[in-house]
């Protein structure tokens, strides 16, 4: 039996990951939108919210506008 591992990031790690990828996001922002809605998908393990890098990047890309050229 092959066990697949999936990387999960805590909320603080998720904020750092998004910032490192060019999407400046704070831990507090992720916490707020987790309760109000509209944030990236996450799972709860114990008392921790866990995010996957794929879900974080998908959410960040969905929030970006289309590329625009200057006039």
PDB file of N, CA, C, O and CB in Angstrom:
ATOM      1  N   UNK A   1       0.844  -1.176   0.000  1.00  0.00           N
ATOM      2  CA  UNK A   1       0.000   0.000   0.000  1.00  0.00           C
ATOM      3  C   UNK A   1       0.893   1.245   0.000  1.00  0.00           C
ATOM      4  O   UNK A   1       1.786   1.386   0.836  1.00  0.00           O
ATOM      5  CB  UNK A   1      -0.962  -0.005   1.224  1.00  0.00           C
ATOM      6  N   UNK A   2       0.638   2.125  -0.937  1.00  0.00           N
ATOM      7  CA  UNK A   2       1.407   3.358  -1.031  1.00  0.00           C
ATOM      8  C   UNK A   2       0.663   4.469  -0.305  1.00  0.00           C
ATOM      9  O   UNK A   2      -0.524   4.696  -0.541  1.00  0.00           O
ATOM     10  CB  UNK A   2       1.665   3.742  -2.509  1.00  0.00           C
ATOM     11  N   UNK A   3       1.368   5.152   0.573  1.00  0.00           N
ATOM     12  CA  UNK A   3       0.765   6.254   1.315  1.00  0.00           C
ATOM     13  C   UNK A   3       1.146   7.557   0.632  1.00  0.00           C
ATOM     14  O   UNK A   3       2.324   7.853   0.429  1.00  0.00           O
ATOM     15  CB  UNK A   3       1.219   6.251   2.808  1.00  0.00           C
ATOM     16  N   UNK A   4       0.130   8.323   0.284  1.00  0.00           N
ATOM     17  CA  UNK A   4       0.383   9.618  -0.337  1.00  0.00           C
ATOM     18  C   UNK A   4       0.396  10.685   0.746  1.00  0.00           C
ATOM     19  O   UNK A   4      -0.472  10.710   1.617  1.00  0.00           O
ATOM     20  CB  UNK A   4      -0.684   9.941  -1.424  1.00  0.00           C
ATOM     21  N   UNK A   5       1.373  11.551   0.684  1.00  0.00           N
ATOM     22  CA  UNK A   5       1.418  12.649   1.640  1.00  0.00           C
ATOM     23  C   UNK A   5       1.002  13.930   0.932  1.00  0.00           C
ATOM     24  O   UNK A   5       1.339  14.156  -0.230  1.00  0.00           O
ATOM     25  CB  UNK A   5       2.835  12.793   2.265  1.00  0.00           C
ATOM     26  N   UNK A   6       0.280  14.742   1.639  1.00  0.00           N
ATOM     27  CA  UNK A   6      -0.181  16.006   1.092  1.00  0.00           C
ATOM     28  C   UNK A   6       0.300  17.103   2.029  1.00  0.00           C
ATOM     29  O   UNK A   6       0.147  17.002   3.246  1.00  0.00           O
ATOM     30  CB  UNK A   6      -1.743  16.032   0.924  1.00  0.00           C
ATOM     31  N   UNK A   7       0.871  18.132   1.465  1.00  0.00           N
ATOM     32  CA  UNK A   7       1.406  19.202   2.284  1.00  0.00           C
ATOM     33  C   UNK A   7       0.282  20.133   2.721  1.00  0.00           C
ATOM     34  O   UNK A   7      -0.497  20.617   1.901  1.00  0.00           O
ATOM     35  CB  UNK A   7       2.489  19.979   1.523  1.00  0.00           C
ATOM     36  N   UNK A   8       0.213  20.371   4.010  1.00  0.00           N
ATOM     37  CA  UNK A   8      -0.730  21.332   4.567  1.00  0.00           C
ATOM     38  C   UNK A   8       0.041  22.425   5.279  1.00  0.00           C
ATOM     39  O   UNK A   8       1.076  22.171   5.894  1.00  0.00           O
ATOM     40  CB  UNK A   8      -1.726  20.646   5.530  1.00  0.00           C
ATOM     41  N   UNK A   9      -0.468  23.634   5.191  1.00  0.00           N
ATOM     42  CA  UNK A   9       0.162  24.782   5.823  1.00  0.00           C
ATOM     43  C   UNK A   9      -0.770  25.352   6.883  1.00  0.00           C
ATOM     44  O   UNK A   9      -1.980  25.435   6.676  1.00  0.00           O
ATOM     45  CB  UNK A   9       0.526  25.858   4.775  1.00  0.00           C
ATOM     46  N   UNK A  10      -0.200  25.747   8.023  1.00  0.00           N
ATOM     47  CA  UNK A  10      -0.994  26.440   9.034  1.00  0.00           C
ATOM     48  C   UNK A  10      -1.359  27.822   8.496  1.00  0.00           C
ATOM     49  O   UNK A  10      -0.872  28.235   7.444  1.00  0.00           O
ATOM     50  CB  UNK A  10      -0.218  26.551  10.391  1.00  0.00           C
ATOM     51  N   UNK A  11      -2.208  28.522   9.216  1.00  0.00           N
ATOM     52  CA  UNK A  11      -2.630  29.842   8.747  1.00  0.00           C
ATOM     53  C   UNK A  11      -1.438  30.803   8.635  1.00  0.00           C
ATOM     54  O   UNK A  11      -1.351  31.561   7.668  1.00  0.00           O
ATOM     55  CB  UNK A  11      -3.691  30.425   9.694  1.00  0.00           C
ATOM     56  N   UNK A  12      -0.534  30.782   9.598  1.00  0.00           N
ATOM     57  CA  UNK A  12       0.653  31.650   9.535  1.00  0.00           C
ATOM     58  C   UNK A  12       1.544  31.257   8.362  1.00  0.00           C
ATOM     59  O   UNK A  12       2.042  32.122   7.641  1.00  0.00           O
ATOM     60  CB  UNK A  12       1.453  31.577  10.856  1.00  0.00           C
ATOM     61  N   UNK A  13       1.745  29.958   8.171  1.00  0.00           N
ATOM     62  CA  UNK A  13       2.551  29.486   7.038  1.00  0.00           C
ATOM     63  C   UNK A  13       1.884  29.834   5.712  1.00  0.00           C
ATOM     64  O   UNK A  13       2.559  30.177   4.741  1.00  0.00           O
ATOM     65  CB  UNK A  13       2.776  27.966   7.132  1.00  0.00           C
ATOM     66  N   UNK A  14       0.551  29.744   5.675  1.00  0.00           N
ATOM     67  CA  UNK A  14      -0.191  30.068   4.455  1.00  0.00           C
ATOM     68  C   UNK A  14      -0.016  31.541   4.094  1.00  0.00           C
ATOM     69  O   UNK A  14       0.167  31.878   2.924  1.00  0.00           O
ATOM     70  CB  UNK A  14      -1.686  29.735   4.627  1.00  0.00           C
ATOM     71  N   UNK A  15      -0.073  32.413   5.088  1.00  0.00           N
ATOM     72  CA  UNK A  15       0.123  33.842   4.837  1.00  0.00           C
ATOM     73  C   UNK A  15       1.534  34.104   4.313  1.00  0.00           C
ATOM     74  O   UNK A  15       1.714  34.874   3.369  1.00  0.00           O
ATOM     75  CB  UNK A  15      -0.130  34.658   6.121  1.00  0.00           C
ATOM     76  N   UNK A  16       2.529  33.470   4.920  1.00  0.00           N
ATOM     77  CA  UNK A  16       3.915  33.621   4.456  1.00  0.00           C
ATOM     78  C   UNK A  16       4.077  33.086   3.037  1.00  0.00           C
ATOM     79  O   UNK A  16       4.758  33.695   2.212  1.00  0.00           O
ATOM     80  CB  UNK A  16       4.885  32.893   5.406  1.00  0.00           C
ATOM     81  N   UNK A  17       3.451  31.952   2.760  1.00  0.00           N
ATOM     82  CA  UNK A  17       3.542  31.331   1.434  1.00  0.00           C
ATOM     83  C   UNK A  17       2.964  32.260   0.369  1.00  0.00           C
ATOM     84  O   UNK A  17       3.589  32.489  -0.666  1.00  0.00           O
ATOM     85  CB  UNK A  17       2.802  29.974   1.416  1.00  0.00           C
ATOM     86  N   UNK A  18       1.774  32.794   0.626  1.00  0.00           N
ATOM     87  CA  UNK A  18       1.155  33.707  -0.334  1.00  0.00           C
ATOM     88  C   UNK A  18       2.018  34.948  -0.549  1.00  0.00           C
ATOM     89  O   UNK A  18       2.186  35.406  -1.679  1.00  0.00           O
ATOM     90  CB  UNK A  18      -0.243  34.116   0.144  1.00  0.00           C
ATOM     91  N   UNK A  19       2.559  35.483   0.529  1.00  0.00           N
ATOM     92  CA  UNK A  19       3.418  36.663   0.429  1.00  0.00           C
ATOM     93  C   UNK A  19       4.669  36.349  -0.380  1.00  0.00           C
ATOM     94  O   UNK A  19       5.079  37.145  -1.224  1.00  0.00           O
ATOM     95  CB  UNK A  19       3.805  37.170   1.826  1.00  0.00           C
ATOM     96  N   UNK A  20       5.276  35.192  -0.127  1.00  0.00           N
ATOM     97  CA  UNK A  20       6.468  34.780  -0.879  1.00  0.00           C
ATOM     98  C   UNK A  20       6.165  34.584  -2.363  1.00  0.00           C
ATOM     99  O   UNK A  20       7.041  34.759  -3.209  1.00  0.00           O
ATOM    100  CB  UNK A  20       7.037  33.488  -0.295  1.00  0.00           C
ATOM    101  N   UNK A  21       4.920  34.219  -2.674  1.00  0.00           N
ATOM    102  CA  UNK A  21       4.515  34.008  -4.070  1.00  0.00           C
ATOM    103  C   UNK A  21       4.072  35.305  -4.746  1.00  0.00           C
ATOM    104  O   UNK A  21       3.656  35.292  -5.904  1.00  0.00           O
ATOM    105  CB  UNK A  21       3.386  32.987  -4.137  1.00  0.00           C
ATOM    106  N   UNK A  22       4.161  36.422  -4.025  1.00  0.00           N
ATOM    107  CA  UNK A  22       3.815  37.711  -4.616  1.00  0.00           C
ATOM    108  C   UNK A  22       2.412  38.200  -4.317  1.00  0.00           C
ATOM    109  O   UNK A  22       1.954  39.168  -4.925  1.00  0.00           O
ATOM    110  CB  UNK A  22       3.984  37.634  -6.069  1.00  0.00           C
ATOM    111  N   UNK A  23       1.721  37.551  -3.395  1.00  0.00           N
ATOM    112  CA  UNK A  23       0.370  37.952  -3.003  1.00  0.00           C
ATOM    113  C   UNK A  23       0.391  38.331  -1.526  1.00  0.00           C
ATOM    114  O   UNK A  23       0.065  37.494  -0.684  1.00  0.00           O
ATOM    115  CB  UNK A  23      -0.669  36.807  -3.277  1.00  0.00           C
ATOM    116  N   UNK A  24       0.762  39.563  -1.182  1.00  0.00           N
ATOM    117  CA  UNK A  24       0.896  39.952   0.222  1.00  0.00           C
ATOM    118  C   UNK A  24      -0.406  39.726   0.988  1.00  0.00           C
ATOM    119  O   UNK A  24      -1.428  40.349   0.700  1.00  0.00           O
ATOM    120  CB  UNK A  24       1.319  41.420   0.328  1.00  0.00           C
ATOM    121  N   UNK A  25      -0.350  38.837   1.952  1.00  0.00           N
ATOM    122  CA  UNK A  25      -1.523  38.462   2.741  1.00  0.00           C
ATOM    123  C   UNK A  25      -1.075  38.218   4.169  1.00  0.00           C
ATOM    124  O   UNK A  25      -0.055  37.569   4.399  1.00  0.00           O
ATOM    125  CB  UNK A  25      -2.230  37.199   2.152  1.00  0.00           C
ATOM    126  N   UNK A  26      -1.824  38.729   5.123  1.00  0.00           N
ATOM    127  CA  UNK A  26      -1.501  38.532   6.525  1.00  0.00           C
ATOM    128  C   UNK A  26      -2.302  37.394   7.135  1.00  0.00           C
ATOM    129  O   UNK A  26      -3.354  37.010   6.625  1.00  0.00           O
ATOM    130  CB  UNK A  26      -1.745  39.806   7.297  1.00  0.00           C
ATOM    131  N   UNK A  27      -1.789  36.866   8.229  1.00  0.00           N
ATOM    132  CA  UNK A  27      -2.480  35.803   8.958  1.00  0.00           C
ATOM    133  C   UNK A  27      -3.864  36.284   9.406  1.00  0.00           C
ATOM    134  O   UNK A  27      -4.842  35.540   9.332  1.00  0.00           O
ATOM    135  CB  UNK A  27      -1.643  35.347  10.181  1.00  0.00           C
ATOM    136  N   UNK A  28      -3.933  37.529   9.867  1.00  0.00           N
ATOM    137  CA  UNK A  28      -5.209  38.089  10.311  1.00  0.00           C
ATOM    138  C   UNK A  28      -6.234  38.177   9.193  1.00  0.00           C
ATOM    139  O   UNK A  28      -7.429  37.982   9.415  1.00  0.00           O
ATOM    140  CB  UNK A  28      -4.993  39.456  10.898  1.00  0.00           C
ATOM    141  N   UNK A  29      -5.761  38.471   7.997  1.00  0.00           N
ATOM    142  CA  UNK A  29      -6.662  38.525   6.841  1.00  0.00           C
ATOM    143  C   UNK A  29      -7.264  37.155   6.572  1.00  0.00           C
ATOM    144  O   UNK A  29      -8.470  37.031   6.358  1.00  0.00           O
ATOM    145  CB  UNK A  29      -5.917  39.032   5.591  1.00  0.00           C
ATOM    146  N   UNK A  30      -6.420  36.121   6.584  1.00  0.00           N
ATOM    147  CA  UNK A  30      -6.926  34.759   6.362  1.00  0.00           C
ATOM    148  C   UNK A  30      -7.903  34.356   7.460  1.00  0.00           C
ATOM    149  O   UNK A  30      -8.909  33.699   7.193  1.00  0.00           O
ATOM    150  CB  UNK A  30      -5.761  33.753   6.300  1.00  0.00           C
ATOM    151  N   UNK A  31      -7.607  34.750   8.692  1.00  0.00           N
ATOM    152  CA  UNK A  31      -8.491  34.416   9.809  1.00  0.00           C
ATOM    153  C   UNK A  31      -9.843  35.109   9.643  1.00  0.00           C
ATOM    154  O   UNK A  31     -10.889  34.494   9.854  1.00  0.00           O
ATOM    155  CB  UNK A  31      -7.844  34.817  11.154  1.00  0.00           C
ATOM    156  N   UNK A  32      -9.823  36.379   9.268  1.00  0.00           N
ATOM    157  CA  UNK A  32     -11.072  37.129   9.118  1.00  0.00           C
ATOM    158  C   UNK A  32     -11.930  36.568   7.991  1.00  0.00           C
ATOM    159  O   UNK A  32     -13.130  36.357   8.169  1.00  0.00           O
ATOM    160  CB  UNK A  32     -10.776  38.603   8.859  1.00  0.00           C
ATOM    161  N   UNK A  33     -11.315  36.323   6.819  1.00  0.00           N
ATOM    162  CA  UNK A  33     -12.131  35.845   5.705  1.00  0.00           C
ATOM    163  C   UNK A  33     -12.557  34.390   5.880  1.00  0.00           C
ATOM    164  O   UNK A  33     -13.489  33.934   5.219  1.00  0.00           O
ATOM    165  CB  UNK A  33     -11.371  36.000   4.404  1.00  0.00           C
ATOM    166  N   UNK A  34     -11.881  33.660   6.766  1.00  0.00           N
ATOM    167  CA  UNK A  34     -12.342  32.300   7.068  1.00  0.00           C
ATOM    168  C   UNK A  34     -13.686  32.356   7.795  1.00  0.00           C
ATOM    169  O   UNK A  34     -14.522  31.467   7.636  1.00  0.00           O
ATOM    170  CB  UNK A  34     -11.291  31.539   7.926  1.00  0.00           C
ATOM    171  N   UNK A  35     -13.888  33.408   8.594  1.00  0.00           N
ATOM    172  CA  UNK A  35     -15.148  33.507   9.330  1.00  0.00           C
ATOM    173  C   UNK A  35     -16.229  34.263   8.562  1.00  0.00           C
ATOM    174  O   UNK A  35     -17.418  34.044   8.792  1.00  0.00           O
ATOM    175  CB  UNK A  35     -14.910  34.183  10.656  1.00  0.00           C
ATOM    176  N   UNK A  36     -15.824  35.151   7.651  1.00  0.00           N
ATOM    177  CA  UNK A  36     -16.826  35.926   6.911  1.00  0.00           C
ATOM    178  C   UNK A  36     -17.141  35.343   5.541  1.00  0.00           C
ATOM    179  O   UNK A  36     -18.169  35.668   4.947  1.00  0.00           O
ATOM    180  CB  UNK A  36     -16.354  37.345   6.749  1.00  0.00           C
ATOM    181  N   UNK A  37     -16.262  34.484   5.037  1.00  0.00           N
ATOM    182  CA  UNK A  37     -16.476  33.860   3.737  1.00  0.00           C
ATOM    183  C   UNK A  37     -15.651  34.517   2.651  1.00  0.00           C
ATOM    184  O   UNK A  37     -15.235  35.669   2.775  1.00  0.00           O
ATOM    185  CB  UNK A  37     -17.936  33.911   3.367  1.00  0.00           C
ATOM    186  N   UNK A  38     -15.422  33.768   1.585  1.00  0.00           N
ATOM    187  CA  UNK A  38     -14.692  34.294   0.446  1.00  0.00           C
ATOM    188  C   UNK A  38     -13.213  33.989   0.436  1.00  0.00           C
ATOM    189  O   UNK A  38     -12.507  34.404  -0.483  1.00  0.00           O
ATOM    190  CB  UNK A  38     -14.872  35.734   0.388  1.00  0.00           C
ATOM    191  N   UNK A  39     -12.731  33.279   1.427  1.00  0.00           N
ATOM    192  CA  UNK A  39     -11.310  32.955   1.487  1.00  0.00           C
ATOM    193  C   UNK A  39     -10.994  31.635   0.811  1.00  0.00           C
ATOM    194  O   UNK A  39     -11.873  30.985   0.246  1.00  0.00           O
ATOM    195  CB  UNK A  39     -10.848  32.914   2.920  1.00  0.00           C
ATOM    196  N   UNK A  40      -9.723  31.244   0.876  1.00  0.00           N
ATOM    197  CA  UNK A  40      -9.325  29.966   0.284  1.00  0.00           C
ATOM    198  C   UNK A  40      -9.909  28.790   1.067  1.00  0.00           C
ATOM    199  O   UNK A  40     -10.229  28.913   2.249  1.00  0.00           O
ATOM    200  CB  UNK A  40      -7.795  29.856   0.233  1.00  0.00           C
ATOM    201  N   UNK A  41     -10.040  27.662   0.394  1.00  0.00           N
ATOM    202  CA  UNK A  41     -10.521  26.445   1.054  1.00  0.00           C
ATOM    203  C   UNK A  41      -9.527  26.036   2.134  1.00  0.00           C
ATOM    204  O   UNK A  41      -8.319  26.215   1.980  1.00  0.00           O
ATOM    205  CB  UNK A  41     -10.722  25.290   0.026  1.00  0.00           C
ATOM    206  N   UNK A  42     -10.045  25.487   3.224  1.00  0.00           N
ATOM    207  CA  UNK A  42      -9.183  24.997   4.297  1.00  0.00           C
ATOM    208  C   UNK A  42      -9.874  23.856   5.021  1.00  0.00           C
ATOM    209  O   UNK A  42     -11.077  23.640   4.882  1.00  0.00           O
ATOM    210  CB  UNK A  42      -8.827  26.131   5.285  1.00  0.00           C
ATOM    211  N   UNK A  43      -9.082  23.135   5.795  1.00  0.00           N
ATOM    212  CA  UNK A  43      -9.601  22.062   6.635  1.00  0.00           C
ATOM    213  C   UNK A  43      -9.264  22.399   8.080  1.00  0.00           C
ATOM    214  O   UNK A  43      -8.338  23.164   8.348  1.00  0.00           O
ATOM    215  CB  UNK A  43      -9.009  20.668   6.223  1.00  0.00           C
ATOM    216  N   UNK A  44     -10.007  21.833   8.989  1.00  0.00           N
ATOM    217  CA  UNK A  44      -9.715  21.997  10.409  1.00  0.00           C
ATOM    218  C   UNK A  44      -9.170  20.678  10.936  1.00  0.00           C
ATOM    219  O   UNK A  44      -9.760  19.618  10.726  1.00  0.00           O
ATOM    220  CB  UNK A  44     -10.985  22.443  11.206  1.00  0.00           C
ATOM    221  N   UNK A  45      -8.044  20.756  11.620  1.00  0.00           N
ATOM    222  CA  UNK A  45      -7.468  19.602  12.308  1.00  0.00           C
ATOM    223  C   UNK A  45      -7.239  20.044  13.743  1.00  0.00           C
ATOM    224  O   UNK A  45      -6.371  20.872  14.018  1.00  0.00           O
ATOM    225  CB  UNK A  45      -6.121  19.097  11.620  1.00  0.00           C
ATOM    226  N   UNK A  46      -8.028  19.483  14.658  1.00  0.00           N
ATOM    227  CA  UNK A  46      -7.977  19.970  16.037  1.00  0.00           C
ATOM    228  C   UNK A  46      -8.502  21.395  16.059  1.00  0.00           C
ATOM    229  O   UNK A  46      -9.655  21.653  15.712  1.00  0.00           O
ATOM    230  CB  UNK A  46      -6.526  19.899  16.618  1.00  0.00           C
ATOM    231  N   UNK A  47      -7.645  22.309  16.468  1.00  0.00           N
ATOM    232  CA  UNK A  47      -8.048  23.719  16.490  1.00  0.00           C
ATOM    233  C   UNK A  47      -7.347  24.536  15.407  1.00  0.00           C
ATOM    234  O   UNK A  47      -7.415  25.765  15.414  1.00  0.00           O
ATOM    235  CB  UNK A  47      -7.756  24.323  17.855  1.00  0.00           C
ATOM    236  N   UNK A  48      -6.673  23.856  14.476  1.00  0.00           N
ATOM    237  CA  UNK A  48      -5.903  24.555  13.442  1.00  0.00           C
ATOM    238  C   UNK A  48      -6.566  24.485  12.077  1.00  0.00           C
ATOM    239  O   UNK A  48      -7.089  23.450  11.661  1.00  0.00           O
ATOM    240  CB  UNK A  48      -4.510  23.978  13.355  1.00  0.00           C
ATOM    241  N   UNK A  49      -6.526  25.622  11.396  1.00  0.00           N
ATOM    242  CA  UNK A  49      -6.938  25.656   9.994  1.00  0.00           C
ATOM    243  C   UNK A  49      -5.731  25.266   9.159  1.00  0.00           C
ATOM    244  O   UNK A  49      -4.626  25.761   9.385  1.00  0.00           O
ATOM    245  CB  UNK A  49      -7.490  27.072   9.578  1.00  0.00           C
ATOM    246  N   UNK A  50      -5.940  24.384   8.201  1.00  0.00           N
ATOM    247  CA  UNK A  50      -4.858  23.914   7.340  1.00  0.00           C
ATOM    248  C   UNK A  50      -5.223  24.158   5.883  1.00  0.00           C
ATOM    249  O   UNK A  50      -6.341  23.880   5.449  1.00  0.00           O
ATOM    250  CB  UNK A  50      -4.567  22.413   7.585  1.00  0.00           C
ATOM    251  N   UNK A  51      -4.254  24.684   5.139  1.00  0.00           N
ATOM    252  CA  UNK A  51      -4.440  25.053   3.739  1.00  0.00           C
ATOM    253  C   UNK A  51      -3.472  24.269   2.864  1.00  0.00           C
ATOM    254  O   UNK A  51      -2.384  23.908   3.311  1.00  0.00           O
ATOM    255  CB  UNK A  51      -4.242  26.571   3.540  1.00  0.00           C
ATOM    256  N   UNK A  52      -3.860  24.006   1.623  1.00  0.00           N
ATOM    257  CA  UNK A  52      -2.918  23.420   0.668  1.00  0.00           C
ATOM    258  C   UNK A  52      -2.376  24.549  -0.211  1.00  0.00           C
ATOM    259  O   UNK A  52      -3.086  25.516  -0.486  1.00  0.00           O
ATOM    260  CB  UNK A  52      -3.604  22.296  -0.204  1.00  0.00           C
ATOM    261  N   UNK A  53      -1.130  24.429  -0.649  1.00  0.00           N
ATOM    262  CA  UNK A  53      -0.577  25.450  -1.543  1.00  0.00           C
ATOM    263  C   UNK A  53      -1.424  25.652  -2.802  1.00  0.00           C
ATOM    264  O   UNK A  53      -1.605  26.785  -3.250  1.00  0.00           O
ATOM    265  CB  UNK A  53       0.839  25.072  -1.940  1.00  0.00           C
ATOM    266  N   UNK A  54      -1.940  24.568  -3.371  1.00  0.00           N
ATOM    267  CA  UNK A  54      -2.772  24.683  -4.581  1.00  0.00           C
ATOM    268  C   UNK A  54      -4.019  25.526  -4.334  1.00  0.00           C
ATOM    269  O   UNK A  54      -4.360  26.385  -5.147  1.00  0.00           O
ATOM    270  CB  UNK A  54      -3.181  23.293  -5.075  1.00  0.00           C
ATOM    271  N   UNK A  55      -4.700  25.280  -3.211  1.00  0.00           N
ATOM    272  CA  UNK A  55      -5.905  26.051  -2.896  1.00  0.00           C
ATOM    273  C   UNK A  55      -5.575  27.525  -2.662  1.00  0.00           C
ATOM    274  O   UNK A  55      -6.339  28.406  -3.057  1.00  0.00           O
ATOM    275  CB  UNK A  55      -6.603  25.468  -1.661  1.00  0.00           C
ATOM    276  N   UNK A  56      -4.445  27.788  -2.025  1.00  0.00           N
ATOM    277  CA  UNK A  56      -4.041  29.172  -1.773  1.00  0.00           C
ATOM    278  C   UNK A  56      -3.774  29.917  -3.075  1.00  0.00           C
ATOM    279  O   UNK A  56      -4.243  31.039  -3.266  1.00  0.00           O
ATOM    280  CB  UNK A  56      -2.796  29.209  -0.886  1.00  0.00           C
ATOM    281  N   UNK A  57      -3.020  29.287  -3.964  1.00  0.00           N
ATOM    282  CA  UNK A  57      -2.703  29.944  -5.238  1.00  0.00           C
ATOM    283  C   UNK A  57      -3.936  30.115  -6.113  1.00  0.00           C
ATOM    284  O   UNK A  57      -4.088  31.137  -6.783  1.00  0.00           O
ATOM    285  CB  UNK A  57      -1.646  29.148  -5.993  1.00  0.00           C
ATOM    286  N   UNK A  58      -4.812  29.125  -6.111  1.00  0.00           N
ATOM    287  CA  UNK A  58      -6.059  29.222  -6.892  1.00  0.00           C
ATOM    288  C   UNK A  58      -6.890  30.410  -6.392  1.00  0.00           C
ATOM    289  O   UNK A  58      -7.405  31.191  -7.191  1.00  0.00           O
ATOM    290  CB  UNK A  58      -6.887  27.893  -6.790  1.00  0.00           C
ATOM    291  N   UNK A  59      -7.015  30.539  -5.084  1.00  0.00           N
ATOM    292  CA  UNK A  59      -7.776  31.637  -4.491  1.00  0.00           C
ATOM    293  C   UNK A  59      -7.144  32.987  -4.834  1.00  0.00           C
ATOM    294  O   UNK A  59      -7.849  33.926  -5.205  1.00  0.00           O
ATOM    295  CB  UNK A  59      -7.864  31.464  -2.965  1.00  0.00           C
ATOM    296  N   UNK A  60      -5.822  33.086  -4.712  1.00  0.00           N
ATOM    297  CA  UNK A  60      -5.129  34.344  -4.999  1.00  0.00           C
ATOM    298  C   UNK A  60      -5.289  34.730  -6.469  1.00  0.00           C
ATOM    299  O   UNK A  60      -5.547  35.891  -6.785  1.00  0.00           O
ATOM    300  CB  UNK A  60      -3.635  34.231  -4.640  1.00  0.00           C
ATOM    301  N   UNK A  61      -5.137  33.765  -7.357  1.00  0.00           N
ATOM    302  CA  UNK A  61      -5.289  34.047  -8.793  1.00  0.00           C
ATOM    303  C   UNK A  61      -6.710  34.484  -9.126  1.00  0.00           C
ATOM    304  O   UNK A  61      -6.909  35.364  -9.963  1.00  0.00           O
ATOM    305  CB  UNK A  61      -4.918  32.811  -9.625  1.00  0.00           C
ATOM    306  N   UNK A  62      -7.692  33.879  -8.479  1.00  0.00           N
ATOM    307  CA  UNK A  62      -9.090  34.246  -8.725  1.00  0.00           C
ATOM    308  C   UNK A  62      -9.390  35.675  -8.280  1.00  0.00           C
ATOM    309  O   UNK A  62     -10.303  36.308  -8.810  1.00  0.00           O
ATOM    310  CB  UNK A  62     -10.022  33.277  -8.007  1.00  0.00           C
ATOM    311  N   UNK A  63      -8.638  36.182  -7.319  1.00  0.00           N
ATOM    312  CA  UNK A  63      -8.855  37.539  -6.810  1.00  0.00           C
ATOM    313  C   UNK A  63      -8.167  38.597  -7.660  1.00  0.00           C
ATOM    314  O   UNK A  63      -8.481  39.781  -7.535  1.00  0.00           O
ATOM    315  CB  UNK A  63      -8.363  37.641  -5.385  1.00  0.00           C
ATOM    316  N   UNK A  64      -7.250  38.203  -8.511  1.00  0.00           N
ATOM    317  CA  UNK A  64      -6.493  39.159  -9.329  1.00  0.00           C
ATOM    318  C   UNK A  64      -7.303  39.593 -10.545  1.00  0.00           C
ATOM    319  O   UNK A  64      -8.113  38.839 -11.084  1.00  0.00           O
ATOM    320  CB  UNK A  64      -5.153  38.546  -9.780  1.00  0.00           C
ATOM    321  N   UNK A  65      -7.060  40.822 -10.953  1.00  0.00           N
ATOM    322  CA  UNK A  65      -7.693  41.300 -12.181  1.00  0.00           C
ATOM    323  C   UNK A  65      -6.936  40.737 -13.375  1.00  0.00           C
ATOM    324  O   UNK A  65      -5.846  40.182 -13.237  1.00  0.00           O
ATOM    325  CB  UNK A  65      -7.727  42.859 -12.230  1.00  0.00           C
ATOM    326  N   UNK A  66      -7.529  40.890 -14.531  1.00  0.00           N
ATOM    327  CA  UNK A  66      -6.860  40.492 -15.768  1.00  0.00           C
ATOM    328  C   UNK A  66      -5.670  41.414 -15.999  1.00  0.00           C
ATOM    329  O   UNK A  66      -5.647  42.544 -15.510  1.00  0.00           O
ATOM    330  CB  UNK A  66      -7.840  40.535 -16.980  1.00  0.00           C
ATOM    331  N   UNK A  67      -4.694  40.933 -16.738  1.00  0.00           N
ATOM    332  CA  UNK A  67      -3.535  41.753 -17.083  1.00  0.00           C
ATOM    333  C   UNK A  67      -3.992  42.885 -17.988  1.00  0.00           C
ATOM    334  O   UNK A  67      -4.719  42.670 -18.958  1.00  0.00           O
ATOM    335  CB  UNK A  67      -2.425  40.902 -17.773  1.00  0.00           C
ATOM    336  N   UNK A  68      -3.558  44.089 -17.658  1.00  0.00           N
ATOM    337  CA  UNK A  68      -3.962  45.260 -18.437  1.00  0.00           C
ATOM    338  C   UNK A  68      -2.725  45.954 -18.984  1.00  0.00           C
ATOM    339  O   UNK A  68      -1.676  45.983 -18.341  1.00  0.00           O
ATOM    340  CB  UNK A  68      -4.802  46.241 -17.575  1.00  0.00           C
ATOM    341  N   UNK A  69      -2.860  46.505 -20.166  1.00  0.00           N
ATOM    342  CA  UNK A  69      -1.786  47.297 -20.763  1.00  0.00           C
ATOM    343  C   UNK A  69      -2.070  48.769 -20.509  1.00  0.00           C
ATOM    344  O   UNK A  69      -3.226  49.191 -20.481  1.00  0.00           O
ATOM    345  CB  UNK A  69      -1.651  47.010 -22.292  1.00  0.00           C
ATOM    346  N   UNK A  70      -1.022  49.538 -20.327  1.00  0.00           N
ATOM    347  CA  UNK A  70      -1.231  50.977 -20.149  1.00  0.00           C
ATOM    348  C   UNK A  70      -1.618  51.603 -21.486  1.00  0.00           C
ATOM    349  O   UNK A  70      -1.227  51.130 -22.553  1.00  0.00           O
ATOM    350  CB  UNK A  70       0.045  51.659 -19.573  1.00  0.00           C
ATOM    351  N   UNK A  71      -2.382  52.658 -21.398  1.00  0.00           N
ATOM    352  CA  UNK A  71      -2.908  53.298 -22.621  1.00  0.00           C
ATOM    353  C   UNK A  71      -1.862  54.040 -23.395  1.00  0.00           C
ATOM    354  O   UNK A  71      -2.163  54.622 -24.437  1.00  0.00           O
ATOM    355  CB  UNK A  71      -4.013  54.242 -22.279  1.00  0.00           C
TER     356      UNK A  71
END
